[in-house]
Amino acid sequence: MTTRRQFIQTAAVAAVTGPAIVTSKTAQAQSVTLRVGTWLPAHHLIVSGIVRPWMQAVEMDSEGTVKFDLMSASIGRPPEYYDFTANGAIDVGFGVLGHNPGRFLMTEIMGLPFQSPDPWAGSAAAWSTFQRYGARFNEHKGVHIAGMWVHSEPYLHMRGEPLKTIDDLKGKKIRVGSAITGRIIQALGGTPVQLPPTEAQQAMMSGVADGITFPMESVEFFKITPAIKSTVKIPGGLLYTDTFWLGVNQKKWDALHPKARAAMEKHGGMALALNSAWAWTSGDNLGRAALEKAGVRFSSLPVSDTAKIKTALKSLDDEWIAKAKEKGLPADEIMKYADDMAARYVAVKRVNVV
């Protein structure tokens, strides 16, 4: 794996020596190695369950035309990884679209409240919508997007008694990870506390936060389980999701052997979207088991709260539509298509019925 020091040394040598001159026959015979940047530890679900399996499958099917070198150290903050990929600091990157608010408006649509019924539907709809509209609006300049996905269902994990209705959220301080999630909590009467997940456990233990909204997998991964006494499900679908991207520097992509590009497309796109849903679900099973072992109480808000929650959050949909129209996007058409794709790929279906 490439360390930060090795990365800097390699970049310096490359700057001095310049590109090697090879014949077309040599280029065809040699395997290209692409540096994959990461801001997460190697054992995180996104790396071990989504990105690494994609890399391994691509290498296997590229017939020796491409290999990957997953860097072992971060070279910057998570919001910087799109630009790192676009400017060639790394060859392949991944990240969260919401880390750059407003920059990727079209492809952030799955982050709206209840837009995603489950991780399969949300991931499939994110990719399908990007595939249909992405090239037309070109929000991802400099990066060839190989795949998109969303995370699994977020819950409200509380350090004290469970919420009985959504009205109980009023006055509660809830740790959030993004601005859009903060706006959702605020619209529902809570007070958002934006902190990185690494600080969430201490915030919960000390009372800086009364709760956190997170998928179950993430709660256990970031060791927040000991601070939680109750976990509450929100009815009506996924309260919010973050949309993730995986992409290749555009110049690197254009120079790749056709077999390498074909392998990336085969194992990216919809295949990557649906594999990510399996990864999140498997992680959530482990997270739930850890919460149950710790004696956490599980409950759901009443279904009657669904309409109240959706009414409180409707302004976020309206705002997205208004901003999209300002940018010349067919907002209503895109939203309808995303809704249709989410409904088509929803995990729970009735089959064998007339």
Secondary structure, 3 states (H helix, E strand, C coil): CCCHHHHHHHHHHHHHHCCCCCCHHHHHHCCEEEEECCCCCCCCHHHHHHHHHHHHHHHHHCCCCEEEEECCCCCCCHHHHHHHHHCCCCCEEEEEHHHCCCCCCHHHHHHCCCCCCCHHHHHHHHHHHHHHHHHHHCCCCCEEEEEEEECCCEEEEECCCCCCCHHHHCCCEEEECCHHHHHHHHHCCCEEEECCHHHHHHHHHHCCCCEEEEEHHHHHHCCCHHHCCEEEECCCCCCCCCEEEEEEEHHHHHHCCHHHHHHHHHHCHHHHHHHHHHHHHHHHHHHHHHHHHCCCEEEECCCCHHHHHHHHHHHHHHHHHHHHHHCCCCHHHHHHHHHHHHHHCCCCCCCCCC
